[in-house]
Amino acid sequence: MKLLRTIRLDPSDTFVFEHAAEPGEWAVTGTFMFADADLADLEGKARTAFRAGFLGTASLGWSTLVQIVEAAEDDRRAAVDTLARQLVAHFGAPGMNDAVAAAEGEFAFAASLCDHPLDTLIAMHRTHDGGEIRETFRTLRPKDGPKPLRAFSFLDVEGEDEPAERVDLARLAQPKSET
C-alpha cells in the first residue's frame, strides 16, 4: 500500500509554520485541526498552515510537501495508532475507539491521494469558501521519470494552476512585534 510521508526539500517549513513536521513523518491533510478555528481571522503562520499544510501525525507539525511512499500494513496500523493517541490527548476524542475510527478515516483519505507513482510529491491548497473548506492537490514529479529530488529541480505539475497569492517568506520569518 501507499501512504504519505512529510518531506523537507529546504528549511522553509521551519520558518513559515509555527511548528514544522519532522521529515519522514506519516502525514494526513490535517483539516480537522481547523474545525473550531475562526478561519477569517487566521493570520501569519496559522494562515499558512491552513492554506498549504499537511499534518505530520507524530509531531502535529506542518509540512508543505508530502511524498508518496510504500508502506506495510504494520506501518499503517502504527500511524493510525499514533494519530488516535494524539486525538485523545490533544483534541478531546471521547475514547480510543472513536479516535481510532477518526484516524482510520484520515489515513483512508490520505491513501486515496496516493494514486500516483512512488516518490511523487503532493502539494495542497486549502481555501474557505461559502462556509466550506475546499482542498485542491497538485502532484510534482521529476521531468522524464524518477530521479533523486533536489530543492531546485524542474518538475511537471499536474492539477490546478498555481494560486495568485504570494507569500512574503522574509516577513513571516520575523518575530511578531508586541504592542
C-alpha positions as a Markdown table, in Angstrom:
| # | Residue | x | y | z |
|---|---|---|---|---|
| 1 | Met | 0.0 | 0.0 | 0.0 |
| 2 | Lys | 1.0 | 3.6 | -0.4 |
| 3 | Leu | 0.8 | 6.4 | 2.2 |
| 4 | Leu | 2.1 | 9.9 | 2.6 |
| 5 | Arg | 5.2 | 11.0 | 4.4 |
| 6 | Thr | 6.4 | 14.5 | 5.1 |
| 7 | Ile | 9.4 | 15.7 | 3.2 |
| 8 | Arg | 11.6 | 18.8 | 3.6 |
| 9 | Leu | 13.5 | 19.9 | 0.5 |
| 10 | Asp | 14.7 | 23.1 | 2.1 |
| 11 | Pro | 14.4 | 24.7 | 5.5 |
| 12 | Ser | 11.4 | 27.0 | 4.6 |
| 13 | Asp | 8.9 | 24.9 | 6.6 |
| 14 | Thr | 10.8 | 25.7 | 9.7 |
| 15 | Phe | 10.0 | 29.4 | 9.4 |
| 16 | Val | 6.7 | 29.5 | 7.5 |
| 17 | Phe | 4.9 | 27.3 | 10.1 |
| 18 | Glu | 4.7 | 27.8 | 13.8 |
| 19 | His | 5.6 | 24.1 | 14.2 |
| 20 | Ala | 7.2 | 22.2 | 11.3 |
| 21 | Ala | 6.8 | 18.5 | 10.9 |
| 22 | Glu | 9.9 | 16.4 | 11.0 |
| 23 | Pro | 10.9 | 14.9 | 7.7 |
| 24 | Gly | 9.7 | 11.4 | 7.2 |
| 25 | Glu | 6.6 | 11.5 | 9.5 |
| 26 | Trp | 3.4 | 9.8 | 8.3 |
| 27 | Ala | 1.1 | 12.5 | 7.1 |
| 28 | Val | -2.6 | 13.3 | 6.7 |
| 29 | Thr | -4.2 | 16.5 | 5.3 |
| 30 | Gly | -5.0 | 17.7 | 8.9 |
| 31 | Thr | -8.0 | 19.7 | 8.0 |
| 32 | Phe | -9.6 | 18.7 | 11.3 |
| 33 | Met | -7.1 | 21.0 | 13.0 |
| 34 | Phe | -9.2 | 23.9 | 11.8 |
| 35 | Ala | -12.6 | 22.6 | 12.8 |
| 36 | Asp | -13.0 | 25.1 | 15.6 |
| 37 | Ala | -10.9 | 27.9 | 14.2 |
| 38 | Asp | -12.3 | 31.3 | 13.0 |
| 39 | Leu | -10.9 | 30.9 | 9.5 |
| 40 | Ala | -11.4 | 34.5 | 8.6 |
| 41 | Asp | -9.2 | 35.6 | 11.5 |
| 42 | Leu | -6.2 | 33.4 | 10.8 |
| 43 | Glu | -3.0 | 35.3 | 10.2 |
| 44 | Gly | 0.6 | 34.7 | 9.6 |
| 45 | Lys | 1.9 | 31.2 | 10.3 |
| 46 | Ala | -1.5 | 29.8 | 11.2 |
| 47 | Arg | -2.9 | 31.1 | 7.9 |
| 48 | Thr | 0.0 | 29.5 | 6.1 |
| 49 | Ala | -0.7 | 26.1 | 7.8 |
| 50 | Phe | -4.4 | 26.4 | 6.8 |
| 51 | Arg | -3.6 | 27.2 | 3.2 |
| 52 | Ala | -0.8 | 24.8 | 2.5 |
| 53 | Gly | 0.0 | 22.4 | 5.3 |
| 54 | Phe | -0.1 | 18.7 | 5.6 |
| 55 | Leu | -0.1 | 17.4 | 9.2 |
| 56 | Gly | 2.7 | 15.2 | 10.5 |
| 57 | Thr | 0.9 | 12.8 | 12.8 |
| 58 | Ala | 3.8 | 12.2 | 15.3 |
| 59 | Ser | 4.7 | 15.9 | 15.9 |
| 60 | Leu | 1.4 | 17.6 | 14.9 |
| 61 | Gly | 3.7 | 19.8 | 12.8 |
| 62 | Trp | 3.1 | 21.1 | 9.3 |
| 63 | Ser | 4.8 | 20.2 | 6.0 |
| 64 | Thr | 4.3 | 22.0 | 2.7 |
| 65 | Leu | 5.0 | 18.8 | 0.7 |
| 66 | Val | 4.4 | 15.1 | 1.2 |
| 67 | Gln | 5.8 | 12.2 | -0.7 |
| 68 | Ile | 4.1 | 9.0 | -1.8 |
| 69 | Val | 5.9 | 6.0 | -0.3 |
| 70 | Glu | 5.4 | 2.3 | 0.1 |
| 71 | Ala | 4.0 | 1.3 | 3.5 |
| 72 | Ala | 3.4 | -2.0 | 5.1 |
| 73 | Glu | 0.2 | -2.8 | 7.0 |
| 74 | Asp | 2.2 | -2.6 | 10.3 |
| 75 | Asp | 3.3 | 0.9 | 9.3 |
| 76 | Arg | -0.3 | 2.0 | 8.6 |
| 77 | Arg | -1.6 | 0.5 | 11.9 |
| 78 | Ala | 1.2 | 2.2 | 13.9 |
| 79 | Ala | 0.4 | 5.5 | 12.1 |
| 80 | Val | -3.3 | 5.2 | 12.9 |
| 81 | Asp | -2.5 | 4.4 | 16.5 |
| 82 | Thr | -0.2 | 7.5 | 16.8 |
| 83 | Leu | -2.8 | 9.8 | 15.3 |
| 84 | Ala | -5.5 | 8.2 | 17.5 |
| 85 | Arg | -3.5 | 8.9 | 20.6 |
| 86 | Gln | -3.0 | 12.5 | 19.5 |
| 87 | Leu | -6.7 | 12.9 | 19.1 |
| 88 | Val | -7.4 | 11.7 | 22.6 |
| 89 | Ala | -4.5 | 13.7 | 24.2 |
| 90 | His | -5.0 | 17.0 | 22.3 |
| 91 | Phe | -8.4 | 17.1 | 20.7 |
| 92 | Gly | -10.8 | 15.7 | 23.2 |
| 93 | Ala | -11.7 | 12.5 | 21.5 |
| 94 | Pro | -14.0 | 10.6 | 23.9 |
| 95 | Gly | -12.0 | 7.4 | 23.8 |
| 96 | Met | -9.6 | 5.3 | 21.8 |
| 97 | Asn | -12.3 | 3.5 | 19.8 |
| 98 | Asp | -13.7 | 6.8 | 18.5 |
| 99 | Ala | -10.2 | 8.2 | 18.0 |
| 100 | Val | -9.1 | 5.1 | 16.0 |
| 101 | Ala | -12.1 | 5.4 | 13.8 |
| 102 | Ala | -11.4 | 9.1 | 13.1 |
| 103 | Ala | -7.7 | 8.3 | 12.5 |
| 104 | Glu | -8.6 | 5.4 | 10.1 |
| 105 | Gly | -10.7 | 7.9 | 8.1 |
| 106 | Glu | -7.9 | 10.4 | 7.9 |
| 107 | Phe | -5.5 | 7.8 | 6.7 |
| 108 | Ala | -8.0 | 6.4 | 4.2 |
| 109 | Phe | -8.3 | 9.8 | 2.7 |
| 110 | Ala | -4.5 | 10.3 | 2.6 |
| 111 | Ala | -4.2 | 6.9 | 0.9 |
| 112 | Ser | -6.7 | 8.0 | -1.7 |
| 113 | Leu | -4.3 | 10.7 | -2.8 |
| 114 | Cys | -1.6 | 8.1 | -3.5 |
| 115 | Asp | -2.9 | 7.0 | -6.9 |
| 116 | His | 0.4 | 8.2 | -8.5 |
| 117 | Pro | 3.8 | 6.6 | -8.8 |
| 118 | Leu | 6.0 | 6.2 | -5.7 |
| 119 | Asp | 8.1 | 9.3 | -4.8 |
| 120 | Thr | 5.6 | 11.7 | -6.3 |
| 121 | Leu | 5.3 | 14.8 | -4.3 |
| 122 | Ile | 2.0 | 16.3 | -3.4 |
| 123 | Ala | 1.2 | 19.9 | -2.6 |
| 124 | Met | -2.1 | 21.2 | -1.3 |
| 125 | His | -4.0 | 24.5 | -1.4 |
| 126 | Arg | -6.8 | 24.8 | 1.1 |
| 127 | Thr | -9.5 | 27.5 | 1.0 |
| 128 | His | -12.6 | 28.5 | 2.9 |
| 129 | Asp | -15.5 | 29.4 | 0.6 |
| 130 | Gly | -19.1 | 29.7 | 1.4 |
| 131 | Gly | -18.8 | 28.1 | 4.8 |
| 132 | Glu | -16.9 | 25.1 | 3.4 |
| 133 | Ile | -13.3 | 24.1 | 3.4 |
| 134 | Arg | -12.0 | 23.1 | 0.0 |
| 135 | Glu | -8.8 | 21.3 | -0.8 |
| 136 | Thr | -7.0 | 21.1 | -4.2 |
| 137 | Phe | -4.0 | 18.9 | -4.7 |
| 138 | Arg | -1.1 | 19.1 | -7.2 |
| 139 | Thr | 1.4 | 16.4 | -8.0 |
| 140 | Leu | 5.0 | 17.1 | -8.7 |
| 141 | Arg | 7.2 | 14.6 | -10.5 |
| 142 | Pro | 10.7 | 14.9 | -11.9 |
| 143 | Lys | 10.6 | 15.5 | -15.7 |
| 144 | Asp | 11.4 | 12.5 | -17.7 |
| 145 | Gly | 10.8 | 9.9 | -15.0 |
| 146 | Pro | 12.1 | 9.3 | -11.4 |
| 147 | Lys | 15.3 | 11.0 | -10.3 |
| 148 | Pro | 16.6 | 12.0 | -6.9 |
| 149 | Leu | 14.7 | 15.1 | -6.0 |
| 150 | Arg | 16.6 | 18.3 | -5.2 |
| 151 | Ala | 15.1 | 21.6 | -3.9 |
| 152 | Phe | 15.6 | 23.3 | -7.3 |
| 153 | Ser | 14.8 | 20.6 | -9.8 |
| 154 | Phe | 12.4 | 21.3 | -12.6 |
| 155 | Leu | 9.1 | 19.5 | -12.1 |
| 156 | Asp | 6.0 | 18.8 | -14.1 |
| 157 | Val | 3.0 | 19.9 | -12.2 |
| 158 | Glu | -0.5 | 18.4 | -12.5 |
| 159 | Gly | -3.6 | 19.9 | -11.0 |
| 160 | Glu | -4.9 | 23.4 | -10.7 |
| 161 | Asp | -2.9 | 26.5 | -11.7 |
| 162 | Glu | -0.7 | 28.0 | -9.0 |
| 163 | Pro | -2.7 | 30.3 | -6.8 |
| 164 | Ala | -2.1 | 34.0 | -7.5 |
| 165 | Glu | -1.4 | 34.8 | -3.8 |
| 166 | Arg | 2.2 | 35.4 | -2.9 |
| 167 | Val | 3.8 | 34.7 | 0.5 |
| 168 | Asp | 6.4 | 37.1 | 1.9 |
| 169 | Leu | 8.7 | 34.5 | 3.5 |
| 170 | Ala | 11.1 | 37.1 | 4.9 |
| 171 | Arg | 8.2 | 38.9 | 6.7 |
| 172 | Leu | 6.9 | 35.6 | 8.1 |
| 173 | Ala | 10.3 | 34.7 | 9.5 |
| 174 | Gln | 10.4 | 37.9 | 11.5 |
| 175 | Pro | 9.3 | 37.7 | 15.2 |
| 176 | Lys | 5.9 | 39.3 | 15.7 |
| 177 | Ser | 6.3 | 42.6 | 17.5 |
| 178 | Glu | 4.2 | 43.0 | 20.6 |
| 179 | Thr | 2.3 | 46.3 | 21.0 |
